[in-house]
Every structure is written in C-alpha cells, then in structure tokens.
Amino acid sequence: MNKAVELITEWGKFDGRHPNGSVEDFCRYYLMDKAEKESNTWQSEKWPAPVTLDFALMRLIGRVGKLHTIYSTSATEGTGINSSDEFSLLNAIQCSNLPRKTEAIYTSLFELSTGTDMLNRLKKIGFISEQDDKEDRRSKRIQITPKGQKALAVCRKRMGQLAEMEFYDLTGDEKRWCLQLLGRIDDKFSKLWLSHKAKPFEEIYKEVIGEPASKEKKKS
C-alpha cells in the first residue's frame, strides 16, 4: 500500500475514535498502536514479570488511585470533609438540583450502604440538609447547607492544588490525551456498573467482551 494512502487510512481510524484529537495526538496514537501490534506484553523494572498491556494499565491506574487516596487524606485535613470520597459526594450534590439520596450516591459511584453512611455523617455535622420529595414521599432530597458550601470551597481549592501537584510533570497535550482516552472508559462503565452489581463476573465479562472469560482473547 502507498505510504500516503496508509497514513490517510490510519488517520481515518483515529479520527473516527477521537474526533477532537489533534495532529500531535494522532502521531502519539500511531506510534503507540504500532508498538502494540508488535508486542502485546509489557515489562518494566518495577514489575519485571511480563504482563499483558491491559493488565499493566489496570495495575498502573490502581496504583495511581491508591497514591491519590494517600495524598488526598492530607489535602482534606482540617476542612471538615473527611476524604476524597466525601468531597466527590458533596460535588455530586452541588452539581445536581436537589438530588435524591440514591442519585447522589450512585452518581459518585458508591455502594448504597457506604454512601448512606457518608450522607448521615455530613448531615450530622451540618454540611447537608434533607427535605421531603414531593414526587415520592418515601424518598428524601438533599442539598448543601451554607456551612457545607464554605467547607467545600476550601476543600476544592486544596484538591485543585493536589491535582496540580499530581500531574505537574505532564504537558497540557499529555493531560488532554489522557482525558480523551480514559474518559471513554469512564463513560462506558459509569453507565454499566449498577446493572452489573448482582451478576457473576463470568457473565459481566461475556457481556462486555462478547466471549466467555475462560476463552483466551484472540490477538489481532
């Protein structure tokens, strides 16, 4: 195939998946895609045993998430907000118009019991208030109090500084590229996780991947 035609074909594939991507994004995508086709394993000094690219990425995201939890504990100290989880829950409440408890909890990706415990604590310290749901008398709607708004503003500033610190070594283009790639995963599974709660993993895997978990995924 003519090199120009090949390049245009690859650009078409990229543009279809990333319509907002720049030329620089395409170049990175093309090089990474080429490297992936050559090898579907990853090995580093940190983890010498070779693993699949999927596993390496999952492990990396998990470690970054744990590190974020460690530093966010320091960032939220003294604000009245106990954790990044409570911060996320308060943000979900603020961004909604008098949400039901379950709406705020599930939007923040929490189990009902965990989210309920956090809401009870936030209510007890006066950060949120409840009112009857006019559409459903069995439900309550919640909102942030002035006291909670003040604490959230302080915490949001701290968390903004934490975000700046965590991604300080990445360029603007690299950050946008990460958002574009990982945002697709967030969008996909944010819509699926509630429907997957009561299902066994084998069934979830088959639904998402399209084949049984016991069957090795075919390499392209």
C-alpha positions as a Markdown table, in Angstrom:
| # | Residue | x | y | z |
|---|---|---|---|---|
| 1 | Met | 0.0 | 0.0 | 0.0 |
| 2 | Asn | 1.2 | 3.5 | -0.8 |
| 3 | Lys | 2.6 | 5.2 | 2.3 |
| 4 | Ala | 0.4 | 8.3 | 1.9 |
| 5 | Val | -2.7 | 6.1 | 1.5 |
| 6 | Glu | -1.7 | 4.1 | 4.5 |
| 7 | Leu | -1.3 | 7.2 | 6.6 |
| 8 | Ile | -4.7 | 8.6 | 5.5 |
| 9 | Thr | -6.3 | 5.3 | 6.3 |
| 10 | Glu | -4.8 | 5.4 | 9.8 |
| 11 | Trp | -5.9 | 9.0 | 10.3 |
| 12 | Gly | -9.4 | 8.0 | 9.3 |
| 13 | Lys | -9.4 | 5.2 | 12.0 |
| 14 | Phe | -8.1 | 7.7 | 14.6 |
| 15 | Asp | -10.5 | 10.5 | 13.7 |
| 16 | Gly | -13.4 | 8.1 | 14.0 |
| 17 | Arg | -12.5 | 7.2 | 17.6 |
| 18 | His | -11.1 | 10.6 | 18.6 |
| 19 | Pro | -12.9 | 13.3 | 16.7 |
| 20 | Asn | -11.4 | 16.0 | 18.8 |
| 21 | Gly | -7.9 | 14.7 | 18.5 |
| 22 | Ser | -5.1 | 16.9 | 17.2 |
| 23 | Val | -2.3 | 16.1 | 14.8 |
| 24 | Glu | 0.0 | 15.6 | 17.7 |
| 25 | Asp | -2.5 | 13.2 | 19.3 |
| 26 | Phe | -2.6 | 11.2 | 16.1 |
| 27 | Cys | 1.2 | 10.9 | 16.0 |
| 28 | Arg | 1.3 | 9.5 | 19.5 |
| 29 | Tyr | -1.6 | 7.2 | 18.7 |
| 30 | Tyr | 0.0 | 5.9 | 15.6 |
| 31 | Leu | 3.3 | 5.2 | 17.3 |
| 32 | Met | 1.7 | 3.5 | 20.3 |
| 33 | Asp | -0.6 | 1.5 | 18.0 |
| 34 | Lys | 2.3 | 0.3 | 16.0 |
| 35 | Ala | 4.2 | -0.7 | 19.2 |
| 36 | Glu | 1.1 | -2.6 | 20.5 |
| 37 | Lys | 0.8 | -4.6 | 17.3 |
| 38 | Glu | 4.5 | -5.6 | 17.6 |
| 39 | Ser | 4.0 | -6.7 | 21.2 |
| 40 | Asn | 1.0 | -7.3 | 23.5 |
| 41 | Thr | 3.1 | -7.5 | 26.7 |
| 42 | Trp | 4.6 | -5.0 | 29.0 |
| 43 | Gln | 7.7 | -5.3 | 31.2 |
| 44 | Ser | 9.3 | -2.7 | 33.4 |
| 45 | Glu | 12.0 | -2.5 | 36.2 |
| 46 | Lys | 9.2 | -2.1 | 38.8 |
| 47 | Trp | 7.3 | -5.2 | 37.7 |
| 48 | Pro | 9.9 | -7.5 | 35.9 |
| 49 | Ala | 7.4 | -10.2 | 35.2 |
| 50 | Pro | 5.9 | -9.5 | 31.7 |
| 51 | Val | 2.1 | -9.0 | 31.7 |
| 52 | Thr | -0.4 | -8.0 | 29.0 |
| 53 | Leu | -0.8 | -4.3 | 28.2 |
| 54 | Asp | -4.4 | -4.5 | 29.7 |
| 55 | Phe | -3.1 | -5.8 | 33.0 |
| 56 | Ala | -0.2 | -3.3 | 33.1 |
| 57 | Leu | -2.6 | -0.4 | 32.5 |
| 58 | Met | -5.1 | -1.7 | 35.1 |
| 59 | Arg | -2.3 | -2.1 | 37.7 |
| 60 | Leu | -0.9 | 1.4 | 36.9 |
| 61 | Ile | -4.3 | 3.0 | 37.3 |
| 62 | Gly | -4.9 | 1.2 | 40.5 |
| 63 | Arg | -1.6 | 2.3 | 42.0 |
| 64 | Val | -2.2 | 5.9 | 40.9 |
| 65 | Gly | -5.6 | 5.7 | 42.5 |
| 66 | Lys | -4.1 | 4.5 | 45.8 |
| 67 | Leu | -1.5 | 7.2 | 45.8 |
| 68 | His | -4.2 | 9.8 | 45.2 |
| 69 | Thr | -6.1 | 8.5 | 48.2 |
| 70 | Ile | -3.0 | 8.8 | 50.4 |
| 71 | Tyr | -2.3 | 12.4 | 49.3 |
| 72 | Ser | -6.0 | 13.4 | 49.3 |
| 73 | Thr | -6.2 | 12.5 | 53.0 |
| 74 | Ser | -3.6 | 15.2 | 53.7 |
| 75 | Ala | -5.3 | 17.7 | 51.4 |
| 76 | Thr | -8.7 | 17.4 | 53.0 |
| 77 | Glu | -7.4 | 17.5 | 56.6 |
| 78 | Gly | -8.8 | 20.4 | 58.5 |
| 79 | Thr | -11.6 | 21.2 | 56.0 |
| 80 | Gly | -14.3 | 19.2 | 57.8 |
| 81 | Ile | -14.5 | 16.9 | 54.8 |
| 82 | Asn | -13.0 | 13.5 | 55.8 |
| 83 | Ser | -11.9 | 12.2 | 52.4 |
| 84 | Ser | -11.8 | 12.5 | 48.7 |
| 85 | Asp | -14.9 | 10.3 | 48.7 |
| 86 | Glu | -16.9 | 12.8 | 50.7 |
| 87 | Phe | -15.6 | 15.5 | 48.5 |
| 88 | Ser | -16.9 | 13.7 | 45.4 |
| 89 | Leu | -20.3 | 13.1 | 47.1 |
| 90 | Leu | -20.6 | 16.8 | 48.0 |
| 91 | Asn | -19.7 | 17.8 | 44.5 |
| 92 | Ala | -22.3 | 15.5 | 43.1 |
| 93 | Ile | -24.9 | 17.1 | 45.4 |
| 94 | Gln | -23.9 | 20.6 | 44.4 |
| 95 | Cys | -23.9 | 19.8 | 40.7 |
| 96 | Ser | -27.5 | 18.4 | 40.9 |
| 97 | Asn | -30.7 | 20.1 | 41.6 |
| 98 | Leu | -31.9 | 18.7 | 44.9 |
| 99 | Pro | -31.0 | 15.1 | 44.1 |
| 100 | Arg | -32.4 | 12.1 | 45.8 |
| 101 | Lys | -30.0 | 10.4 | 48.2 |
| 102 | Thr | -29.6 | 7.4 | 45.8 |
| 103 | Glu | -29.0 | 9.7 | 42.8 |
| 104 | Ala | -26.1 | 11.4 | 44.6 |
| 105 | Ile | -24.7 | 8.1 | 45.9 |
| 106 | Tyr | -24.8 | 6.3 | 42.6 |
| 107 | Thr | -23.5 | 9.3 | 40.6 |
| 108 | Ser | -20.5 | 9.3 | 42.9 |
| 109 | Leu | -20.0 | 5.5 | 42.2 |
| 110 | Phe | -20.6 | 4.4 | 45.8 |
| 111 | Glu | -22.4 | 1.4 | 47.2 |
| 112 | Leu | -25.7 | 2.4 | 48.8 |
| 113 | Ser | -24.6 | 1.5 | 52.4 |
| 114 | Thr | -21.3 | 3.3 | 52.1 |
| 115 | Gly | -22.9 | 6.4 | 50.5 |
| 116 | Thr | -25.7 | 6.4 | 53.1 |
| 117 | Asp | -23.2 | 6.4 | 56.0 |
| 118 | Met | -21.3 | 9.3 | 54.5 |
| 119 | Leu | -24.5 | 11.3 | 54.0 |
| 120 | Asn | -25.5 | 10.6 | 57.6 |
| 121 | Arg | -22.2 | 12.0 | 58.8 |
| 122 | Leu | -22.4 | 15.0 | 56.5 |
| 123 | Lys | -25.9 | 15.7 | 57.8 |
| 124 | Lys | -24.9 | 15.3 | 61.4 |
| 125 | Ile | -22.1 | 17.9 | 61.1 |
| 126 | Gly | -24.4 | 20.3 | 59.3 |
| 127 | Phe | -22.9 | 20.1 | 55.7 |
| 128 | Ile | -26.1 | 18.9 | 54.1 |
| 129 | Ser | -29.9 | 19.1 | 54.8 |
| 130 | Glu | -32.8 | 17.0 | 53.8 |
| 131 | Gln | -36.3 | 17.8 | 52.6 |
| 132 | Asp | -39.3 | 15.7 | 51.6 |
| 133 | Asp | -39.5 | 14.6 | 48.0 |
| 134 | Lys | -42.8 | 15.9 | 46.6 |
| 135 | Glu | -42.9 | 13.2 | 43.9 |
| 136 | Asp | -42.1 | 10.3 | 46.3 |
| 137 | Arg | -42.9 | 10.5 | 50.0 |
| 138 | Arg | -40.7 | 7.6 | 50.7 |
| 139 | Ser | -37.6 | 9.5 | 49.4 |
| 140 | Lys | -35.7 | 12.5 | 50.7 |
| 141 | Arg | -33.9 | 15.1 | 48.6 |
| 142 | Ile | -30.7 | 16.7 | 49.8 |
| 143 | Gln | -28.8 | 19.9 | 49.4 |
| 144 | Ile | -25.6 | 21.5 | 50.7 |
| 145 | Thr | -26.0 | 24.0 | 53.5 |
| 146 | Pro | -24.1 | 27.3 | 53.7 |
| 147 | Lys | -21.7 | 25.6 | 56.2 |
| 148 | Gly | -21.2 | 22.8 | 53.7 |
| 149 | Gln | -20.6 | 25.2 | 50.8 |
| 150 | Lys | -17.9 | 27.0 | 52.8 |
| 151 | Ala | -16.1 | 23.7 | 53.6 |
| 152 | Leu | -16.5 | 22.6 | 50.0 |
| 153 | Ala | -14.9 | 25.8 | 48.7 |
| 154 | Val | -11.9 | 25.3 | 51.0 |
| 155 | Cys | -11.6 | 21.7 | 50.1 |
| 156 | Arg | -12.0 | 22.3 | 46.3 |
| 157 | Lys | -9.0 | 24.7 | 46.5 |
| 158 | Arg | -6.9 | 22.1 | 48.3 |
| 159 | Met | -7.9 | 19.4 | 45.8 |
| 160 | Gly | -7.1 | 21.7 | 42.9 |
| 161 | Gln | -3.6 | 22.1 | 44.3 |
| 162 | Leu | -3.4 | 18.3 | 44.8 |
| 163 | Ala | -4.4 | 17.8 | 41.1 |
| 164 | Glu | -1.7 | 20.3 | 40.0 |
| 165 | Met | 0.9 | 18.5 | 42.1 |
| 166 | Glu | 0.0 | 15.1 | 40.9 |
| 167 | Phe | 0.1 | 15.9 | 37.2 |
| 168 | Tyr | 2.8 | 18.6 | 37.3 |
| 169 | Asp | 5.2 | 16.6 | 35.2 |
| 170 | Leu | 2.8 | 16.1 | 32.3 |
| 171 | Thr | 2.4 | 18.6 | 29.5 |
| 172 | Gly | -1.0 | 20.1 | 28.5 |
| 173 | Asp | -1.2 | 17.9 | 25.5 |
| 174 | Glu | -0.4 | 14.8 | 27.5 |
| 175 | Lys | -3.2 | 15.6 | 30.0 |
| 176 | Arg | -5.7 | 16.2 | 27.3 |
| 177 | Trp | -4.7 | 12.9 | 25.7 |
| 178 | Cys | -5.1 | 11.0 | 29.0 |
| 179 | Leu | -8.5 | 12.6 | 29.5 |
| 180 | Gln | -9.6 | 11.7 | 26.0 |
| 181 | Leu | -8.5 | 8.1 | 26.3 |
| 182 | Leu | -9.6 | 7.3 | 29.8 |
| 183 | Gly | -12.8 | 9.3 | 29.5 |
| 184 | Arg | -14.2 | 6.7 | 27.2 |
| 185 | Ile | -13.7 | 4.0 | 29.9 |
| 186 | Asp | -15.3 | 6.2 | 32.5 |
| 187 | Asp | -18.3 | 7.0 | 30.2 |
| 188 | Lys | -18.8 | 3.3 | 29.4 |
| 189 | Phe | -18.6 | 1.7 | 32.8 |
| 190 | Ser | -20.3 | 4.6 | 34.6 |
| 191 | Lys | -23.4 | 3.5 | 32.6 |
| 192 | Leu | -22.9 | -0.2 | 33.3 |
| 193 | Trp | -21.7 | -0.7 | 36.8 |
| 194 | Leu | -25.2 | -0.6 | 38.5 |
| 195 | Ser | -26.6 | -3.2 | 36.1 |
| 196 | His | -23.5 | -5.5 | 36.8 |
| 197 | Lys | -23.8 | -5.4 | 40.6 |
| 198 | Ala | -25.8 | -8.6 | 41.0 |
| 199 | Lys | -24.2 | -10.5 | 38.2 |
| 200 | Pro | -21.3 | -13.0 | 38.5 |
| 201 | Phe | -18.0 | -11.9 | 36.9 |
| 202 | Glu | -18.2 | -14.5 | 34.1 |
| 203 | Glu | -21.5 | -13.1 | 32.9 |
| 204 | Ile | -20.2 | -9.5 | 33.1 |
| 205 | Tyr | -17.1 | -10.4 | 31.2 |
| 206 | Lys | -19.1 | -12.1 | 28.5 |
| 207 | Glu | -21.5 | -9.1 | 28.2 |
| 208 | Val | -18.6 | -6.6 | 27.9 |
| 209 | Ile | -16.1 | -8.6 | 25.8 |
| 210 | Gly | -18.6 | -10.8 | 23.9 |
| 211 | Glu | -17.0 | -14.1 | 24.8 |
| 212 | Pro | -16.6 | -16.3 | 27.9 |
| 213 | Ala | -13.9 | -15.4 | 30.4 |
| 214 | Ser | -12.4 | -18.9 | 30.2 |
| 215 | Lys | -11.7 | -18.4 | 26.5 |
| 216 | Glu | -8.4 | -16.6 | 25.7 |
| 217 | Lys | -9.0 | -13.3 | 23.9 |
| 218 | Lys | -7.8 | -13.5 | 20.3 |
| 219 | Lys | -4.9 | -11.3 | 19.4 |
| 220 | Ser | -5.3 | -9.2 | 16.3 |
